[in-house]
Amino acid sequence: MAVVSEGQVVNKSQLIDALAERFEGSRKDAAHALDAVLDTITRQVAKGEKVAITGFGSFDKAVRNARWVRNPQTGDRIKTKKKAVPKFTPGADLKNVISGAKKLPALPKPAKKAAAASSSTAKKAAAPVRKAAAAAKKSAAKKAPAKKAPATKAAATKAAPAKKAPAKKAPAKKAPAAKKAPAKKAPAKKAPAAKKAPAKKAPAKKTAKKA
């Protein structure tokens, strides 16, 4: 933490530097955290709500009535208007620390900060190498399909005639439809069997007369 002499005003930039030690040396994270806390408190108090942080204090809005005051430059008395003003009430822990009745715990040693810084620098140094390797892989992946492109075109041209071949054979497919169904042959009628004429028996010769 930056050394600040007694009675010196600590501005916002110095406060961020002090907070950065709690965020591993990151001023960006420290500034974001500080802005978020201050913005949240301001918005809540402006709405008329009271923001109480245990041990530290509370923030709220107080209404100051119209009153007579004296102008320090001219000495004339003037009447101020009624207005709302922010009010902060310190908590018990803050009062005890300021009075010396309570001591705050020691902050972490800066050694951790140095180790974190070295690790972050190592990561940053390795980042370009990783990016270069990733870029090389992407370029190689893009080049590989480019070589295969002519082969695909050649295959497409060769395949084109094959697709047209079935169109020539189309009339052949219609031929079976044109063929007439073979006529059924009527079963041949068997000619009626010729009637055999009864054999005429030869008249028997009369042998008796000859005798």
C-alpha atoms as an extended CHARMM CRD file, in Angstrom:
* protein
*
       211  EXT
         1         1  MET       CA              0.0000000000        0.0000000000        0.0000000000  PROA      1               0.0000000000
         2         2  ALA       CA              1.2360000000        3.5140000000       -0.7880000000  PROA      2               0.0000000000
         3         3  VAL       CA              2.6240000000        5.3510000000        2.1900000000  PROA      3               0.0000000000
         4         4  VAL       CA              0.5370000000        8.4100000000        3.0380000000  PROA      4               0.0000000000
         5         5  SER       CA              1.6960000000       10.9640000000        5.5630000000  PROA      5               0.0000000000
         6         6  GLU       CA             -0.6390000000       12.0940000000        8.3280000000  PROA      6               0.0000000000
         7         7  GLY       CA             -3.0250000000       14.8290000000        7.2860000000  PROA      7               0.0000000000
         8         8  GLN       CA             -2.5670000000       14.1650000000        3.5510000000  PROA      8               0.0000000000
         9         9  VAL       CA             -5.6570000000       13.8500000000        1.4120000000  PROA      9               0.0000000000
        10        10  VAL       CA             -5.9680000000       10.4870000000       -0.3130000000  PROA      10              0.0000000000
        11        11  ASN       CA             -7.5570000000       10.9840000000       -3.7160000000  PROA      11              0.0000000000
        12        12  LYS       CA             -9.4590000000        8.4200000000       -5.7160000000  PROA      12              0.0000000000
        13        13  SER       CA             -6.4320000000        7.3270000000       -7.7670000000  PROA      13              0.0000000000
        14        14  GLN       CA             -4.4020000000        6.6370000000       -4.6170000000  PROA      14              0.0000000000
        15        15  LEU       CA             -7.3150000000        4.7630000000       -3.1180000000  PROA      15              0.0000000000
        16        16  ILE       CA             -7.4940000000        2.5760000000       -6.2410000000  PROA      16              0.0000000000
        17        17  ASP       CA             -3.7670000000        1.8630000000       -5.9460000000  PROA      17              0.0000000000
        18        18  ALA       CA             -4.3130000000        0.7340000000       -2.3640000000  PROA      18              0.0000000000
        19        19  LEU       CA             -7.2480000000       -1.4590000000       -3.3670000000  PROA      19              0.0000000000
        20        20  ALA       CA             -5.2810000000       -2.9940000000       -6.2460000000  PROA      20              0.0000000000
        21        21  GLU       CA             -3.2070000000       -4.9490000000       -3.7220000000  PROA      21              0.0000000000
        22        22  ARG       CA             -6.4080000000       -6.7730000000       -2.7330000000  PROA      22              0.0000000000
        23        23  PHE       CA             -7.0550000000       -7.6320000000       -6.4000000000  PROA      23              0.0000000000
        24        24  GLU       CA             -3.6500000000       -9.1700000000       -7.2260000000  PROA      24              0.0000000000
        25        25  GLY       CA             -2.3180000000       -5.8820000000       -8.5280000000  PROA      25              0.0000000000
        26        26  SER       CA             -5.1530000000       -5.2330000000      -10.9800000000  PROA      26              0.0000000000
        27        27  ARG       CA             -6.0570000000       -1.5180000000      -10.9540000000  PROA      27              0.0000000000
        28        28  LYS       CA             -8.8780000000       -2.1920000000      -13.4000000000  PROA      28              0.0000000000
        29        29  ASP       CA            -10.6220000000       -4.5920000000      -11.0190000000  PROA      29              0.0000000000
        30        30  ALA       CA             -9.9950000000       -2.2710000000       -8.0740000000  PROA      30              0.0000000000
        31        31  ALA       CA            -11.4250000000        0.7460000000       -9.9130000000  PROA      31              0.0000000000
        32        32  HSD       CA            -14.4840000000       -1.2600000000      -10.9860000000  PROA      32              0.0000000000
        33        33  ALA       CA            -15.1260000000       -2.4230000000       -7.4170000000  PROA      33              0.0000000000
        34        34  LEU       CA            -14.7740000000        1.0830000000       -5.9700000000  PROA      34              0.0000000000
        35        35  ASP       CA            -17.0190000000        2.6640000000       -8.5960000000  PROA      35              0.0000000000
        36        36  ALA       CA            -19.6500000000       -0.0310000000       -8.0850000000  PROA      36              0.0000000000
        37        37  VAL       CA            -19.7490000000        0.4990000000       -4.3060000000  PROA      37              0.0000000000
        38        38  LEU       CA            -19.8970000000        4.2970000000       -4.5130000000  PROA      38              0.0000000000
        39        39  ASP       CA            -22.5330000000        4.2710000000       -7.2540000000  PROA      39              0.0000000000
        40        40  THR       CA            -24.7400000000        1.8400000000       -5.3290000000  PROA      40              0.0000000000
        41        41  ILE       CA            -24.5470000000        3.8670000000       -2.1100000000  PROA      41              0.0000000000
        42        42  THR       CA            -25.2650000000        7.1320000000       -3.9400000000  PROA      42              0.0000000000
        43        43  ARG       CA            -28.3310000000        5.7450000000       -5.7110000000  PROA      43              0.0000000000
        44        44  GLN       CA            -29.8410000000        4.2670000000       -2.5530000000  PROA      44              0.0000000000
        45        45  VAL       CA            -29.3190000000        7.4050000000       -0.4720000000  PROA      45              0.0000000000
        46        46  ALA       CA            -30.7370000000        9.6070000000       -3.2430000000  PROA      46              0.0000000000
        47        47  LYS       CA            -33.9200000000        7.5160000000       -3.0700000000  PROA      47              0.0000000000
        48        48  GLY       CA            -34.2340000000        8.3490000000        0.6140000000  PROA      48              0.0000000000
        49        49  GLU       CA            -33.0100000000        4.9630000000        1.8540000000  PROA      49              0.0000000000
        50        50  LYS       CA            -30.4380000000        4.4240000000        4.5680000000  PROA      50              0.0000000000
        51        51  VAL       CA            -27.3500000000        2.3660000000        3.7490000000  PROA      51              0.0000000000
        52        52  ALA       CA            -25.8820000000        0.8480000000        6.9120000000  PROA      52              0.0000000000
        53        53  ILE       CA            -22.5320000000       -0.9870000000        6.8150000000  PROA      53              0.0000000000
        54        54  THR       CA            -22.0530000000       -2.8120000000       10.0810000000  PROA      54              0.0000000000
        55        55  GLY       CA            -18.9930000000       -1.5510000000       11.9470000000  PROA      55              0.0000000000
        56        56  PHE       CA            -18.1620000000        1.1170000000        9.3890000000  PROA      56              0.0000000000
        57        57  GLY       CA            -21.1330000000        3.4730000000        9.4600000000  PROA      57              0.0000000000
        58        58  SER       CA            -24.3730000000        4.4650000000        7.7690000000  PROA      58              0.0000000000
        59        59  PHE       CA            -25.2890000000        6.7870000000        4.9280000000  PROA      59              0.0000000000
        60        60  ASP       CA            -28.6410000000        8.5060000000        4.7280000000  PROA      60              0.0000000000
        61        61  LYS       CA            -30.3750000000       11.6620000000        3.5410000000  PROA      61              0.0000000000
        62        62  ALA       CA            -31.0800000000       14.4880000000        5.9800000000  PROA      62              0.0000000000
        63        63  VAL       CA            -33.3740000000       17.4660000000        5.3620000000  PROA      63              0.0000000000
        64        64  ARG       CA            -32.0110000000       20.8630000000        6.3610000000  PROA      64              0.0000000000
        65        65  ASN       CA            -34.7240000000       23.4600000000        7.0070000000  PROA      65              0.0000000000
        66        66  ALA       CA            -34.5540000000       27.0690000000        5.8250000000  PROA      66              0.0000000000
        67        67  ARG       CA            -32.4150000000       29.2630000000        8.1000000000  PROA      67              0.0000000000
        68        68  TRP       CA            -30.6000000000       32.5420000000        8.3510000000  PROA      68              0.0000000000
        69        69  VAL       CA            -26.8530000000       32.5040000000        7.7480000000  PROA      69              0.0000000000
        70        70  ARG       CA            -24.1620000000       35.1420000000        7.4090000000  PROA      70              0.0000000000
        71        71  ASN       CA            -22.2110000000       35.6120000000        4.2020000000  PROA      71              0.0000000000
        72        72  PRO       CA            -18.5090000000       35.3310000000        5.1670000000  PROA      72              0.0000000000
        73        73  GLN       CA            -17.3980000000       37.7070000000        2.3870000000  PROA      73              0.0000000000
        74        74  THR       CA            -19.8190000000       40.5720000000        2.8870000000  PROA      74              0.0000000000
        75        75  GLY       CA            -21.0760000000       39.8530000000        6.3960000000  PROA      75              0.0000000000
        76        76  ASP       CA            -24.6880000000       40.1990000000        5.2820000000  PROA      76              0.0000000000
        77        77  ARG       CA            -27.3580000000       37.8790000000        6.6180000000  PROA      77              0.0000000000
        78        78  ILE       CA            -29.1000000000       35.7160000000        4.0270000000  PROA      78              0.0000000000
        79        79  LYS       CA            -31.7800000000       33.0840000000        4.2720000000  PROA      79              0.0000000000
        80        80  THR       CA            -31.0350000000       29.6470000000        2.8620000000  PROA      80              0.0000000000
        81        81  LYS       CA            -33.6580000000       27.4060000000        1.3090000000  PROA      81              0.0000000000
        82        82  LYS       CA            -34.7880000000       24.0770000000        2.5970000000  PROA      82              0.0000000000
        83        83  LYS       CA            -32.7260000000       21.2900000000        1.0670000000  PROA      83              0.0000000000
        84        84  ALA       CA            -31.7010000000       17.6680000000        1.4640000000  PROA      84              0.0000000000
        85        85  VAL       CA            -28.0870000000       16.8540000000        2.3290000000  PROA      85              0.0000000000
        86        86  PRO       CA            -26.1620000000       13.5790000000        2.6640000000  PROA      86              0.0000000000
        87        87  LYS       CA            -25.3280000000       12.4330000000        6.1680000000  PROA      87              0.0000000000
        88        88  PHE       CA            -22.7720000000        9.9170000000        7.3940000000  PROA      88              0.0000000000
        89        89  THR       CA            -22.7960000000        8.4020000000       10.8580000000  PROA      89              0.0000000000
        90        90  PRO       CA            -19.6310000000        6.4690000000       11.7670000000  PROA      90              0.0000000000
        91        91  GLY       CA            -19.9530000000        2.9730000000       13.1860000000  PROA      91              0.0000000000
        92        92  ALA       CA            -18.5300000000        1.6110000000       16.4230000000  PROA      92              0.0000000000
        93        93  ASP       CA            -15.5780000000       -0.2230000000       14.8130000000  PROA      93              0.0000000000
        94        94  LEU       CA            -14.5550000000        2.8390000000       12.8230000000  PROA      94              0.0000000000
        95        95  LYS       CA            -14.6670000000        4.9840000000       15.9750000000  PROA      95              0.0000000000
        96        96  ASN       CA            -12.5870000000        2.4870000000       17.9360000000  PROA      96              0.0000000000
        97        97  VAL       CA             -9.9500000000        2.2030000000       15.1930000000  PROA      97              0.0000000000
        98        98  ILE       CA             -9.6970000000        5.9930000000       14.8420000000  PROA      98              0.0000000000
        99        99  SER       CA             -9.3990000000        6.4610000000       18.6120000000  PROA      99              0.0000000000
       100       100  GLY       CA             -6.7630000000        3.7160000000       18.8860000000  PROA      100             0.0000000000
       101       101  ALA       CA             -8.8810000000        1.4160000000       21.0460000000  PROA      101             0.0000000000
       102       102  LYS       CA             -8.8400000000       -1.2350000000       18.2920000000  PROA      102             0.0000000000
       103       103  LYS       CA             -6.1070000000       -2.3030000000       15.8970000000  PROA      103             0.0000000000
       104       104  LEU       CA             -6.6680000000       -3.4890000000       12.3750000000  PROA      104             0.0000000000
       105       105  PRO       CA             -5.1550000000       -6.8220000000       11.2360000000  PROA      105             0.0000000000
       106       106  ALA       CA             -1.9880000000       -6.6700000000        9.1650000000  PROA      106             0.0000000000
       107       107  LEU       CA             -2.3190000000       -6.7090000000        5.3990000000  PROA      107             0.0000000000
       108       108  PRO       CA             -0.9650000000       -9.6590000000        3.3630000000  PROA      108             0.0000000000
       109       109  LYS       CA              2.7260000000       -9.4670000000        2.4890000000  PROA      109             0.0000000000
       110       110  PRO       CA              3.6850000000       -8.0660000000       -0.9250000000  PROA      110             0.0000000000
       111       111  ALA       CA              5.4480000000      -11.3880000000       -1.7420000000  PROA      111             0.0000000000
       112       112  LYS       CA              2.1450000000      -12.8390000000       -2.8440000000  PROA      112             0.0000000000
       113       113  LYS       CA              1.6700000000       -9.8850000000       -5.1110000000  PROA      113             0.0000000000
       114       114  ALA       CA              5.0850000000      -10.4710000000       -6.7180000000  PROA      114             0.0000000000
       115       115  ALA       CA              4.3040000000      -14.1510000000       -7.2590000000  PROA      115             0.0000000000
       116       116  ALA       CA              0.9570000000      -13.2860000000       -8.7980000000  PROA      116             0.0000000000
       117       117  ALA       CA              2.6150000000      -10.6850000000      -11.0190000000  PROA      117             0.0000000000
       118       118  SER       CA              5.2360000000      -13.1820000000      -12.1960000000  PROA      118             0.0000000000
       119       119  SER       CA              2.5840000000      -15.7800000000      -12.9890000000  PROA      119             0.0000000000
       120       120  SER       CA              0.5330000000      -13.2040000000      -14.8800000000  PROA      120             0.0000000000
       121       121  THR       CA              3.5860000000      -12.1250000000      -16.9010000000  PROA      121             0.0000000000
       122       122  ALA       CA              4.3310000000      -15.7720000000      -17.6920000000  PROA      122             0.0000000000
       123       123  LYS       CA              0.7680000000      -16.2630000000      -18.8850000000  PROA      123             0.0000000000
       124       124  LYS       CA              0.9880000000      -13.1150000000      -21.0140000000  PROA      124             0.0000000000
       125       125  ALA       CA              4.2800000000      -14.3040000000      -22.5190000000  PROA      125             0.0000000000
       126       126  ALA       CA              2.7870000000      -17.6970000000      -23.3670000000  PROA      126             0.0000000000
       127       127  ALA       CA             -0.3500000000      -16.1640000000      -24.8480000000  PROA      127             0.0000000000
       128       128  PRO       CA              1.2900000000      -15.0750000000      -28.1760000000  PROA      128             0.0000000000
       129       129  VAL       CA              2.7720000000      -18.5540000000      -28.6380000000  PROA      129             0.0000000000
       130       130  ARG       CA             -0.6480000000      -20.1520000000      -28.1430000000  PROA      130             0.0000000000
       131       131  LYS       CA             -2.2480000000      -17.6910000000      -30.5360000000  PROA      131             0.0000000000
       132       132  ALA       CA              0.4160000000      -18.3950000000      -33.1700000000  PROA      132             0.0000000000
       133       133  ALA       CA             -0.0980000000      -22.1570000000      -32.8290000000  PROA      133             0.0000000000
       134       134  ALA       CA             -3.8610000000      -21.7340000000      -33.0950000000  PROA      134             0.0000000000
       135       135  ALA       CA             -3.4670000000      -19.5260000000      -36.1700000000  PROA      135             0.0000000000
       136       136  ALA       CA             -1.1670000000      -22.1110000000      -37.7930000000  PROA      136             0.0000000000
       137       137  LYS       CA             -3.7160000000      -24.8690000000      -37.1720000000  PROA      137             0.0000000000
       138       138  LYS       CA             -6.5060000000      -22.7530000000      -38.6740000000  PROA      138             0.0000000000
       139       139  SER       CA             -4.4260000000      -21.9050000000      -41.7620000000  PROA      139             0.0000000000
       140       140  ALA       CA             -3.5160000000      -25.5690000000      -42.2530000000  PROA      140             0.0000000000
       141       141  ALA       CA             -7.1480000000      -26.5730000000      -41.8950000000  PROA      141             0.0000000000
       142       142  LYS       CA             -8.1980000000      -23.9790000000      -44.4880000000  PROA      142             0.0000000000
       143       143  LYS       CA             -5.5180000000      -25.0680000000      -47.0090000000  PROA      143             0.0000000000
       144       144  ALA       CA             -6.2820000000      -28.8000000000      -46.7900000000  PROA      144             0.0000000000
       145       145  PRO       CA             -9.7970000000      -28.6510000000      -48.2970000000  PROA      145             0.0000000000
       146       146  ALA       CA             -8.5210000000      -26.3820000000      -51.1220000000  PROA      146             0.0000000000
       147       147  LYS       CA             -6.3740000000      -29.2190000000      -52.5470000000  PROA      147             0.0000000000
       148       148  LYS       CA             -9.3100000000      -31.6100000000      -52.6330000000  PROA      148             0.0000000000
       149       149  ALA       CA            -11.5400000000      -29.1540000000      -54.5280000000  PROA      149             0.0000000000
       150       150  PRO       CA            -10.3750000000      -30.1360000000      -58.1000000000  PROA      150             0.0000000000
       151       151  ALA       CA            -10.9800000000      -33.8130000000      -57.3440000000  PROA      151             0.0000000000
       152       152  THR       CA            -14.5530000000      -33.1200000000      -56.3800000000  PROA      152             0.0000000000
       153       153  LYS       CA            -15.1230000000      -31.1350000000      -59.5750000000  PROA      153             0.0000000000
       154       154  ALA       CA            -13.6460000000      -33.9230000000      -61.7110000000  PROA      154             0.0000000000
       155       155  ALA       CA            -15.8530000000      -36.4380000000      -59.9940000000  PROA      155             0.0000000000
       156       156  ALA       CA            -18.8480000000      -34.2350000000      -60.6540000000  PROA      156             0.0000000000
       157       157  THR       CA            -18.0240000000      -33.9790000000      -64.3720000000  PROA      157             0.0000000000
       158       158  LYS       CA            -17.5110000000      -37.7240000000      -64.6530000000  PROA      158             0.0000000000
       159       159  ALA       CA            -20.7080000000      -38.4250000000      -62.8570000000  PROA      159             0.0000000000
       160       160  ALA       CA            -22.7230000000      -36.1710000000      -65.2050000000  PROA      160             0.0000000000
       161       161  PRO       CA            -22.8480000000      -38.5750000000      -68.1840000000  PROA      161             0.0000000000
       162       162  ALA       CA            -23.8470000000      -41.4150000000      -65.8890000000  PROA      162             0.0000000000
       163       163  LYS       CA            -26.8980000000      -39.4480000000      -64.8240000000  PROA      163             0.0000000000
       164       164  LYS       CA            -27.9610000000      -38.8530000000      -68.4860000000  PROA      164             0.0000000000
       165       165  ALA       CA            -27.6630000000      -42.5710000000      -69.4560000000  PROA      165             0.0000000000
       166       166  PRO       CA            -30.9920000000      -43.6170000000      -67.8960000000  PROA      166             0.0000000000
       167       167  ALA       CA            -32.7700000000      -40.9870000000      -70.0570000000  PROA      167             0.0000000000
       168       168  LYS       CA            -31.7840000000      -42.8530000000      -73.2680000000  PROA      168             0.0000000000
       169       169  LYS       CA            -33.0860000000      -46.1530000000      -71.9360000000  PROA      169             0.0000000000
       170       170  ALA       CA            -36.4670000000      -44.6510000000      -71.1170000000  PROA      170             0.0000000000
       171       171  PRO       CA            -38.1830000000      -45.8000000000      -74.3610000000  PROA      171             0.0000000000
       172       172  ALA       CA            -36.9530000000      -49.3490000000      -73.7090000000  PROA      172             0.0000000000
       173       173  LYS       CA            -38.8780000000      -49.3500000000      -70.4710000000  PROA      173             0.0000000000
       174       174  LYS       CA            -42.1180000000      -48.5830000000      -72.3800000000  PROA      174             0.0000000000
       175       175  ALA       CA            -41.6130000000      -51.5240000000      -74.7780000000  PROA      175             0.0000000000
       176       176  PRO       CA            -43.0800000000      -54.1360000000      -72.4380000000  PROA      176             0.0000000000
       177       177  ALA       CA            -46.2980000000      -52.1160000000      -72.2580000000  PROA      177             0.0000000000
       178       178  ALA       CA            -46.6210000000      -52.1680000000      -76.0790000000  PROA      178             0.0000000000
       179       179  LYS       CA            -46.3320000000      -55.9420000000      -76.3420000000  PROA      179             0.0000000000
       180       180  LYS       CA            -49.6640000000      -57.6160000000      -76.7590000000  PROA      180             0.0000000000
       181       181  ALA       CA            -50.5170000000      -60.3890000000      -74.4510000000  PROA      181             0.0000000000
       182       182  PRO       CA            -50.0120000000      -63.7080000000      -76.2300000000  PROA      182             0.0000000000
       183       183  ALA       CA            -53.3390000000      -65.1300000000      -77.4860000000  PROA      183             0.0000000000
       184       184  LYS       CA            -54.3860000000      -68.1370000000      -75.6020000000  PROA      184             0.0000000000
       185       185  LYS       CA            -54.4470000000      -71.1530000000      -77.8600000000  PROA      185             0.0000000000
       186       186  ALA       CA            -57.7470000000      -72.9550000000      -77.7910000000  PROA      186             0.0000000000
       187       187  PRO       CA            -57.2500000000      -76.5420000000      -76.7750000000  PROA      187             0.0000000000
       188       188  ALA       CA            -57.2140000000      -78.7600000000      -79.8720000000  PROA      188             0.0000000000
       189       189  LYS       CA            -60.3520000000      -80.7430000000      -80.1600000000  PROA      189             0.0000000000
       190       190  LYS       CA            -59.7150000000      -84.3930000000      -80.5320000000  PROA      190             0.0000000000
       191       191  ALA       CA            -61.2860000000      -85.7670000000      -83.6330000000  PROA      191             0.0000000000
       192       192  PRO       CA            -63.8920000000      -88.3820000000      -82.8010000000  PROA      192             0.0000000000
       193       193  ALA       CA            -62.4960000000      -91.8370000000      -83.1610000000  PROA      193             0.0000000000
       194       194  ALA       CA            -63.4680000000      -93.3620000000      -86.4360000000  PROA      194             0.0000000000
       195       195  LYS       CA            -65.9730000000      -96.0530000000      -86.0110000000  PROA      195             0.0000000000
       196       196  LYS       CA            -64.6400000000      -99.3100000000      -87.0980000000  PROA      196             0.0000000000
       197       197  ALA       CA            -66.9250000000     -101.0270000000      -89.5940000000  PROA      197             0.0000000000
       198       198  PRO       CA            -67.8960000000     -104.4170000000      -88.3390000000  PROA      198             0.0000000000
       199       199  ALA       CA            -65.9540000000     -107.0090000000      -90.1590000000  PROA      199             0.0000000000
       200       200  LYS       CA            -68.0640000000     -109.0020000000      -92.4960000000  PROA      200             0.0000000000
       201       201  LYS       CA            -67.8200000000     -112.6160000000      -91.8290000000  PROA      201             0.0000000000
       202       202  ALA       CA            -67.2650000000     -114.6990000000      -94.8960000000  PROA      202             0.0000000000
       203       203  PRO       CA            -70.1070000000     -117.1440000000      -95.4770000000  PROA      203             0.0000000000
       204       204  ALA       CA            -69.1360000000     -120.5190000000      -94.4250000000  PROA      204             0.0000000000
       205       205  LYS       CA            -68.6420000000     -122.8390000000      -97.2370000000  PROA      205             0.0000000000
       206       206  LYS       CA            -70.9650000000     -125.6210000000      -97.2480000000  PROA      206             0.0000000000
       207       207  THR       CA            -68.8410000000     -128.6970000000      -97.2640000000  PROA      207             0.0000000000
       208       208  ALA       CA            -71.7060000000     -131.0650000000      -96.9030000000  PROA      208             0.0000000000
       209       209  LYS       CA            -72.8030000000     -130.8280000000     -100.5040000000  PROA      209             0.0000000000
       210       210  LYS       CA            -69.3830000000     -131.5810000000     -101.7380000000  PROA      210             0.0000000000
       211       211  ALA       CA            -69.3200000000     -134.7260000000      -99.7980000000  PROA      211             0.0000000000
